[in-house]
Amino acid sequence: MLAPTSNKAKFLDRARHLFEQAREKAGQGDLKQAADLIVRGLNYEHRAARLEPQVLKVIKLS
């Protein structure tokens, strides 16, 4: 099983690649394909963010 940081890096690399493809498609005028690629890239960014440890704040009432 891969470490979470390794998975996070892979997800972020995939997102970056999709954003680069989206930029190329937008430059070619294919805005629908560019939008689809952006949404896919955002999904990978979201997945990477979910791998970070969750921090809970406990508030003590005195």
VOTOR-280379 format. One record per atom (N, C-alpha, C): y, x, z. Coordinates in Angstrom, 1 decimal. Last residue first. Example, Ala and Ser with C-alpha at 12.3 -4.5 7.8 and 13.67 -1.06 7.14 Angstrom:
# residues 2
@py=-2.2 | px=12.8 | pz=7.1
@py=-1.1 | px=13.7 | pz=7.1
@py=0.0 | px=12.9 | pz=7.9
@py=-5.7 | px=13.2 | pz=7.8
@py=-4.5 | px=12.3 | pz=7.8
@py=-3.3 | px=13.2 | pz=7.8
# end
This chain:
# residues 62
@py=25.9 | px=-15.4 | pz=30.6
@py=25.9 | px=-15.0 | pz=32.0
@py=26.2 | px=-16.1 | pz=32.9
@py=23.7 | px=-15.3 | pz=27.9
@py=24.7 | px=-16.1 | pz=28.6
@py=24.7 | px=-15.7 | pz=30.1
@py=23.1 | px=-13.0 | pz=25.5
@py=22.8 | px=-13.4 | pz=26.8
@py=24.0 | px=-14.2 | pz=27.4
@py=22.0 | px=-13.1 | pz=22.3
@py=23.2 | px=-13.3 | pz=23.1
@py=22.8 | px=-13.8 | pz=24.4
@py=20.5 | px=-11.0 | pz=20.0
@py=20.2 | px=-11.9 | pz=21.2
@py=21.5 | px=-11.9 | pz=22.1
@py=20.2 | px=-10.8 | pz=16.6
@py=21.1 | px=-10.6 | pz=17.8
@py=20.7 | px=-11.6 | pz=18.9
@py=17.8 | px=-9.3 | pz=14.6
@py=18.2 | px=-10.5 | pz=15.4
@py=19.1 | px=-10.1 | pz=16.5
@py=17.4 | px=-8.0 | pz=11.5
@py=17.9 | px=-7.7 | pz=12.8
@py=18.3 | px=-9.1 | pz=13.4
@py=14.8 | px=-7.1 | pz=9.3
@py=15.7 | px=-8.2 | pz=9.8
@py=16.1 | px=-7.9 | pz=11.2
@py=14.6 | px=-4.4 | pz=7.1
@py=14.3 | px=-5.0 | pz=8.4
@py=15.3 | px=-6.0 | pz=8.8
@py=14.4 | px=-5.1 | pz=3.6
@py=15.0 | px=-4.5 | pz=4.7
@py=14.7 | px=-5.1 | pz=6.0
@py=13.3 | px=-6.7 | pz=1.7
@py=12.4 | px=-5.7 | pz=2.2
@py=13.1 | px=-5.0 | pz=3.4
@py=15.3 | px=-8.3 | pz=0.6
@py=14.4 | px=-8.9 | pz=1.6
@py=13.4 | px=-7.9 | pz=2.2
@py=16.5 | px=-6.6 | pz=-1.3
@py=17.2 | px=-6.9 | pz=0.0
@py=16.3 | px=-7.5 | pz=1.0
@py=14.6 | px=-6.8 | pz=-3.3
@py=14.8 | px=-5.6 | pz=-2.7
@py=15.5 | px=-5.7 | pz=-1.3
@py=14.9 | px=-9.5 | pz=-4.1
@py=13.6 | px=-9.1 | pz=-3.5
@py=13.8 | px=-7.8 | pz=-2.8
@py=17.5 | px=-9.4 | pz=-5.1
@py=17.2 | px=-10.2 | pz=-3.9
@py=15.9 | px=-9.8 | pz=-3.3
@py=17.1 | px=-7.7 | pz=-7.3
@py=18.0 | px=-7.3 | pz=-6.2
@py=17.7 | px=-8.1 | pz=-4.9
@py=15.5 | px=-9.4 | pz=-8.8
@py=14.9 | px=-8.1 | pz=-8.3
@py=15.8 | px=-7.6 | pz=-7.2
@py=17.3 | px=-11.5 | pz=-9.3
@py=16.1 | px=-11.8 | pz=-8.6
@py=15.5 | px=-10.5 | pz=-8.0
@py=19.2 | px=-10.1 | pz=-10.8
@py=19.5 | px=-10.6 | pz=-9.5
@py=18.3 | px=-11.0 | pz=-8.7
@py=17.6 | px=-9.8 | pz=-13.2
@py=18.0 | px=-8.6 | pz=-12.4
@py=18.5 | px=-9.0 | pz=-11.0
@py=17.4 | px=-12.4 | pz=-14.0
@py=16.2 | px=-11.7 | pz=-13.6
@py=16.5 | px=-10.5 | pz=-12.8
@py=20.1 | px=-12.9 | pz=-14.6
@py=19.4 | px=-13.7 | pz=-13.5
@py=18.1 | px=-13.0 | pz=-13.1
@py=20.4 | px=-11.1 | pz=-16.7
@py=21.2 | px=-11.0 | pz=-15.4
@py=20.5 | px=-11.7 | pz=-14.3
@py=18.8 | px=-12.1 | pz=-18.6
@py=18.5 | px=-10.8 | pz=-18.1
@py=19.2 | px=-10.6 | pz=-16.7
@py=20.1 | px=-14.6 | pz=-19.2
@py=18.7 | px=-14.6 | pz=-18.7
@py=18.3 | px=-13.2 | pz=-18.0
@py=22.5 | px=-13.6 | pz=-20.2
@py=22.5 | px=-14.3 | pz=-19.0
@py=21.1 | px=-14.4 | pz=-18.3
@py=21.6 | px=-12.4 | pz=-22.5
@py=22.2 | px=-11.6 | pz=-21.5
@py=22.2 | px=-12.3 | pz=-20.2
@py=20.6 | px=-14.6 | pz=-23.9
@py=19.7 | px=-13.6 | pz=-23.5
@py=20.3 | px=-12.7 | pz=-22.4
@py=23.1 | px=-15.8 | pz=-24.3
@py=22.1 | px=-16.5 | pz=-23.6
@py=21.0 | px=-15.5 | pz=-23.1
@py=24.7 | px=-14.0 | pz=-25.8
@py=25.0 | px=-14.3 | pz=-24.4
@py=23.9 | px=-15.0 | pz=-23.6
@py=24.6 | px=-11.9 | pz=-28.0
@py=23.5 | px=-12.7 | pz=-27.5
@py=23.7 | px=-13.0 | pz=-26.0
@py=26.5 | px=-10.0 | pz=-28.8
@py=26.8 | px=-11.4 | pz=-28.9
@py=25.8 | px=-12.4 | pz=-28.5
@py=26.1 | px=-7.4 | pz=-28.3
@py=25.6 | px=-7.9 | pz=-29.6
@py=25.9 | px=-9.3 | pz=-29.8
@py=27.0 | px=-7.3 | pz=-25.7
@py=27.7 | px=-6.6 | pz=-26.7
@py=27.3 | px=-7.0 | pz=-28.1
@py=24.9 | px=-8.6 | pz=-24.5
@py=26.2 | px=-9.3 | pz=-24.5
@py=27.1 | px=-8.6 | pz=-25.5
@py=22.8 | px=-6.8 | pz=-24.8
@py=22.7 | px=-8.1 | pz=-25.5
@py=24.1 | px=-8.7 | pz=-25.5
@py=23.8 | px=-4.7 | pz=-23.2
@py=23.6 | px=-4.4 | pz=-24.6
@py=23.6 | px=-5.8 | pz=-25.4
@py=23.9 | px=-5.9 | pz=-20.7
@py=25.1 | px=-5.4 | pz=-21.2
@py=25.0 | px=-5.2 | pz=-22.8
@py=21.1 | px=-6.4 | pz=-20.4
@py=22.0 | px=-7.5 | pz=-20.5
@py=23.4 | px=-7.1 | pz=-21.1
@py=20.2 | px=-3.8 | pz=-20.1
@py=19.8 | px=-4.6 | pz=-21.2
@py=20.7 | px=-5.8 | pz=-21.4
@py=21.4 | px=-3.2 | pz=-17.6
@py=21.7 | px=-2.4 | pz=-18.8
@py=21.4 | px=-3.2 | pz=-20.1
@py=20.1 | px=-5.1 | pz=-16.0
@py=21.5 | px=-5.2 | pz=-16.2
@py=22.0 | px=-4.4 | pz=-17.4
@py=17.4 | px=-4.1 | pz=-16.1
@py=17.7 | px=-5.4 | pz=-16.7
@py=19.2 | px=-5.6 | pz=-16.9
@py=17.8 | px=-1.6 | pz=-14.8
@py=17.4 | px=-1.6 | pz=-16.2
@py=17.7 | px=-3.0 | pz=-16.8
@py=18.5 | px=-2.6 | pz=-12.2
@py=19.5 | px=-1.8 | pz=-13.0
@py=19.1 | px=-1.8 | pz=-14.5
@py=16.1 | px=-3.8 | pz=-11.6
@py=17.3 | px=-4.6 | pz=-11.7
@py=18.3 | px=-3.9 | pz=-12.5
@py=14.4 | px=-1.6 | pz=-11.4
@py=14.1 | px=-2.7 | pz=-12.4
@py=15.4 | px=-3.5 | pz=-12.6
@py=15.6 | px=-0.3 | pz=-9.3
@py=15.5 | px=0.4 | pz=-10.6
@py=15.3 | px=-0.7 | pz=-11.7
@py=15.1 | px=-2.1 | pz=-7.3
@py=16.5 | px=-1.8 | pz=-7.6
@py=16.6 | px=-1.1 | pz=-9.0
@py=12.3 | px=-2.0 | pz=-7.1
@py=13.0 | px=-3.3 | pz=-7.4
@py=14.4 | px=-3.0 | pz=-7.9
@py=11.9 | px=0.7 | pz=-6.4
@py=11.4 | px=0.2 | pz=-7.7
@py=12.1 | px=-1.1 | pz=-8.1
@py=13.2 | px=0.7 | pz=-3.9
@py=13.7 | px=1.6 | pz=-5.0
@py=13.2 | px=1.1 | pz=-6.4
@py=11.4 | px=-1.0 | pz=-2.5
@py=12.9 | px=-1.3 | pz=-2.7
@py=13.5 | px=-0.6 | pz=-3.9
@py=9.1 | px=0.4 | pz=-2.6
@py=9.1 | px=-0.9 | pz=-3.3
@py=10.6 | px=-1.3 | pz=-3.5
@py=9.9 | px=2.5 | pz=-1.0
@py=9.4 | px=2.8 | pz=-2.3
@py=9.5 | px=1.5 | pz=-3.2
@py=10.4 | px=1.2 | pz=1.4
@py=11.5 | px=1.9 | pz=0.7
@py=11.1 | px=2.2 | pz=-0.7
@py=7.8 | px=0.2 | pz=2.1
@py=8.9 | px=-0.7 | pz=1.7
@py=10.0 | px=0.0 | pz=1.0
@py=5.1 | px=2.1 | pz=0.6
@py=6.1 | px=1.9 | pz=1.7
@py=7.2 | px=1.0 | pz=1.2
@py=2.2 | px=0.5 | pz=-0.8
@py=3.4 | px=1.3 | pz=-0.9
@py=4.4 | px=1.0 | pz=0.2
@py=-1.2 | px=0.8 | pz=0.0
@py=0.0 | px=0.0 | pz=0.0
@py=1.2 | px=0.9 | pz=0.0
# end
